[in-house]
Amino acid sequence: TGNMADGFTNDIRNCNCDDSDCNVCNWSKSSLNNIKEAKKMKQKVILITGAAGFIGSNLAKNILQKDSEFQVIGVDNLNDYYDVSLKEYRLKELENWDHFSFHKGNIADRSFLEQIFQKWEPEIVVNLAAQAGVRYSITNPDAYIESNILGFYNILECCRHSYDDGKPGVKHLVYASSSSIYGLNKEVPYRTEDKTDKPVSLYAATKKSNELLAHAYSKLYGIPCTGLRFFTVYGPCGRPDMAYFGFTNKMVKGEKIQLFNYGDMYRDFTYIDDIVKGVSAVMEKAPDVNEDGVRVKVYNIGNHQPVSLKFFVETLENCLRKAGVIDNEAEKEFLPMQPGDVYQTYADVSELEKDFGFKPDTPLEVGLTAFAEWYAGYYRRK
C-alpha cells in the first residue's frame, strides 16, 4: 500500500495540467485520499487538548516520533496568556507528521468540541488545556472558571456522549490535575490518598473540582478516568510565566529576581521528559474498577526530590553561564510569601512506580542545562 501511495503522489507531481477533468490527477488524488483514510481507520485516534502548550506539544511530539499507529489530533485556542510565538514554534515542530492534525478552538466552546469528537471519534483523550498559574488566578479568576471548569465539563460531556448509538467511545480520559491541590497539607511527601480539601488558590480549587467531576462522570457513565498531579514542570521551550523562565529573562536584562518567603521554599521540580514518559505510560492503561465500582485513578508525577529555591537559582545561574546566556551573578530581592503560594511540594510517586514501573529521575542540573542551551539557541535565532 505504501508503494501505491508513493506512485500516486508521483503521478500528481508529474502532471501539471491544472485541468479539473484530468483523469490522472483526479484518479490519483482520489486514490491517495482513500489510502490515507484507510490507514487512519487502522490507527488509534488520540485527542490532545492544549496541544500547543508546554506538556501537550512535547507529548504529541513523543507519540508522533515513536508510534505511527496513533492519529494525533491537537486542539488549542492559542491564547495570549504568554508569548503566542512560543506556541506557534511548538506547533511548527509537529507539522512534519502526516498523522497529526491541528484544530484551533476553545474547549469552553461546546459546539466546537462536539464537532471534533464527532469527526475523529477519539479512543484516548488527554486533556491538558487549562488556564495555568497560581498568582494569575487571583487577578483573572474568570479565565479559570471558563477553561478549567466549563471546559473540563465539556470534555466530560463529549466523552459521555461518545458512547451514544452503541459506539465504542472513549476508552480512557487522562487529564491534568496539579500538585497545587495539596494546599495546606502539612504531611510530606504528598500522597494521593491525602486529604485535599484545603486549597489556597482558585487554580488549585478548579483542579480539585476536575478530580471530583471525573469521579462522578466515571461512576455515572463508565468513563475510565485518570488524573495526573504534575509537580513544577520545567525544561526547554517551557512556559515564560514559570519561575525558572522568568528568572532567566530578568537575568538577561540585568534586572533583580524576586525570591519569595526570603528564598525559603522547596519545590519538586520535574523535567518535561519525565512528565511525558509518565503520561505516555498512563494513557495506554485505563484504570481497573475500584472497590467502589468506579474506573478512576489519580497519580502524582514529580521528581520526589524537592530542592530549595536558593539552590535552584544557583544551579540555574551556573547552567546559564555555561551556555553563554549570562555573564554575571543575578541581583536578588528577598520578599515575604505571596498569596496562593505553598511552602513546599514533594511527591510520593510510589503508586506510579508500582503500576507502571516508572518514576521521574532527571537530575536538576541535567534538566536546567537542557533549558539553558535551548534558551541560548532560540533567542539567538530570534
N, C-alpha and C positions, 0 to 999 in steps of 0.2 A: 504493500500500500504506500509505503514511503517513497518508493521509486516512481510510482504512478503520479503521486502528488508533485514530485520534483519535475516530472515530464510536463505536467500541465502548467506548472509555473514557467518553465522554459518556453512553452508554446505562447503564453501570454506575452512574455518579454520579447519574443521574436516577431510577433505580429503588431505592427504599428499603424494599422489602417484606421483605427478610431471609428470603425463603422459598427453601428449598433446591430446590423444584420449579419455581421461576420460570424460564420458558423464556428470557426476555430476559436475566436475569442469567447463567444457565448458558451460553447460546449466546455471549453477548458475552465472558464470561471465557475460554471455551474458544477462541474465535476469536482473541482478543487474545494469548493464550499461544502459539497456533500461529504467529501472525505474528512474535512476538518470537523464537520458536525458529527460524523461517525466516530471520530477519535474522541470528541468531547463526551459522547454517550458512554464511552468506557471509562472516562475519568471521574474521580470523585470531585465534587464541587465543594470548595471551602470558601466561605464568605468571611472576609476580614474587614471589620469596620475600624475606622481610624488608620487606614492603610498608608496614609502619608505621614503618620506620626512616627515617633522615635521607635517604639516597640513594634507597631504594626508593620512598618516598612521593612524592618530587619527580619521579622517573622516571615513576611511574604517572600523576601529575597532568599532566605534559607530554604523554604519549601520549594521555590522555583528552581534553585540550583540543584537540589538533591532529588527531587521527585516529580517526574513528568506525569505521574498518574493523577495529580491534582490539577483541576482547573481553578485557579485562584481569582476570586472576584474581590476587588478592592473598592471600598466606599470611604469617602472623606469629604467634609464640607470645606476644607482648606480655609478655615477662618484665620483671622489676623491676631489671634492671642499672642503669637510670636511670629517672627520673620517668615512670611509665606515662601520666600525664595528657598529656604531650607526644606520645606515640604515638597516644593517642586523639584528640588535637587534629588530628594529621596525617590520620588516617583519616576524621575528620568532613568534612574538605575534599574527600574522594573520593566521599562518599555521593551527591552530586547526579547522578552519571552512571549511567545505567541499563546501560551496558556495562562496569561494574565490579562484581565480586563478591568479597567478602572471606571467608576461612575461617581461623578461629583454630586453630592447631595447630603442632606442633614437627616440623621436618624430620628430627629424630632418631627420630621415630615412623614406622617404615616403613609400617605399615598405613594410617595417615592419609595419607601422601604417595601411596601407591598408589591410594587412593580418588580423590584429586584428579586424578591422571593419567588414571585410567580414565574419570572423569566428563567431563573437559574436553578431553582429548587435545590438549595444547598443541603448537603448532608451534615456538614460541620459548620458551625457559626462561632467565630471568635470575635467577641465584642470588646474592642479596645478604644472605641470612640467615647470620649468623655471630656468634660471640662476639668482640667487638672489644676493643681496648685492650691495650697492651703491659704496663703495670705490673700490671694486674688478673690477667694470666696467671701471674704469679709467686705470687700468693696463692690463686688459684682455678683451678688447671690442669684440673680435671675438666670444667669448663664448656666449655673449648676442645676437648677430645677429643670430647665429646658432639656439639657443634654443628658444629665445623669439620672434624672427621674423619668421625665416624659420619654426621652429617647430610649432608655432601657425598657420601659413599659412597652413601647412599640416593638422592640426586638422580641420580647416575650410573646406578645400577641401574634406576631408573624410566625414565630416558632410554633405556637399553639395551632394556628390555622394551616400550618404546613402538612398536618395530618388529615385535612379535610378530604372527603371523597375517597377515602381508603388509600391515600398516598402514603409512602413510607415516611416522608417528612424528615425533620432534623433529627439526626442520631446523637448529636452532642452539642450543647451550648457551653462554650467556655467564655468566661467574662472576667474583666479586670476588676478586682477589689483593691484594697490598699492596706499597707501597714498602719495608716493613719487611724483606722477604726479601733485600734487598741487604746487610743485616747489616754485616759488617766490610769490605765492599768499599771500597777507598780511591780508586778511579778515579771521577772525576766529569766530566761528568754520567753518571748511571746509564743504561746502555744495556740493552736487553732481551736482548742476546746475552752480557752479562757473566755470569761465574760467580756463582751464588747459593747456594753450599753451606756458608756460614758464618753461619747465623742467630744472633742474640744474645738471642732470646726464644722462648718456646714459641709465642706467637702467630705470629711470623714462620715458625717451623718448620711450623705447621699450614697456613699459606698456601702455602708451598713444596710441601708434600705435595699440596695441591689441584692444583697445576700438573702434578705427576708423575702423579697418578691420572687427570687429564683426558687426558694424553697416552696413557696405557696404554689407557683405555677407547675413545679415538678410534681407536687402532691396531687394537684387538681387534674393535670393534663398529661402527666407521664413524661415530661421533657427532661432528659438527662442533663443535669447542670453541674458545672464545676467552676467555683470561684477561685481566683488566684490573688493572694495578698502580696503585692510587689513591695519590696523594700528598697527605696532610694536607688533607682536605676541610673547608671551613668555610662558614658562611652562616646565613641566618635559620632559626630552628627547628631548629638543629643538635643535636649530642649534648652534654649537660652535662658529660660526662667529658673533653671536648676542652679544651685549654689556654685558648683564647680565651673559651669559655663559662665555664669555671671561674674564670678571672681576673676576668671581669665580675661574677660572683656575689660574689666576695670584695671587689671594689672597692665594690660597692653596700653591703655590710655594714661597710665600713671596715676590713677585715682585710688583713693582709700577703699579697702574692702572692709565690710562690717561683719564682725563676729558676735552673734547674739549669745545671751547668757554668759558673756565675757569669755566665749570660746569653750565653756564647759558644757558641751553637748556631745552626744555619741550617736552615730548613725551606722546602720548595717548596709554599707554601700555595696551594691550588687551590679556586676558588669553585664552589659547588654547581651553578650553571647551566652552567658549562663541563663539569663531570663528566657532567651529564645529556645535554648535546649529544653528548659523546663516546660514551656508552653507547648512545644512540639511533641514532647513525650505525653503530656497530659491530654492533648486534644484527640489523640488516637485511641484513648482508652476511657470510654464513658464509665461513670461510677455504677457500681452494683446497687441493688436495692438494699437500703439500710434497715435497721431494726424497726424503724417507723414506717417502712414500706415506701420510702421516698428515694429516688435516684439523685442524690445530691452529695457533693463533697466540696471541701474548702482546703486549700493548701497555702502555706507560706512559701514564697520563693525569695530567699535572702541569703547573703553570704555567711550568715551565722557567726560573724566576727566583727562586732561593732568597733569602730575606731573613733577617737576624739576628733572634734572639729579642728583643733590646733594641729594635730598630727596630719590630718587630711590636707590642710592648707600647706604645710611644709612639704609634703610629698608632691602635691600639685605644683608648687613653685619649682622644685627640683626638676620635675619632668618637663615643665615649660622652658626652663633654662637650657636643658639638654637639647630640646627640639628647636631652639633658637627663637622662641616666641617672645621671651622677656630676657632682660639682662640683669635687672636689679631686684632686690627683695621688695615685696609689696608693703606699703604702709597700711597698718591695721587700726581699726577703730573698734573698741570693745564696748558692747551695748547690752542692756538688760534683755531678758527673754521677751519675745514678741507674742502677741495674742495668737492663739491657734497652734503654737509650736508645742512639741513634747520634748522632754529631756533626753530620751534615748529611744532607739529602736533596736531590736535584737530578735532575730528569727530563729525559732526552733523548726528545723526542716526534717525532723525525724519521720514524719508521715510521708513526705515527698520521697525520702530515701527508701523507706520501706516499700512503698507501692511501685516506685519506678527505678530504684537503684541509682538515683542521681541526686547530687547536691551541688550547689554552686561552690566554686573553689578558686576563682581567678584572683590572684593577689592584687591588692590595691595598686601597687607600683606598675604592674603589667598593664592594668586597665587604664590608668592615667597616662602612661606612656603612649598607648594607642590613641587616646584622645588628643594629647599634645601634638603628636605627629600629624593626625588628621587636621587639627586646627591650623597648624602651620601651612599645610598644603592647600587647604580650602581657601583660607583668606589671602594667601599669596596669589592664588589664581584670580580671586575677585579683585 
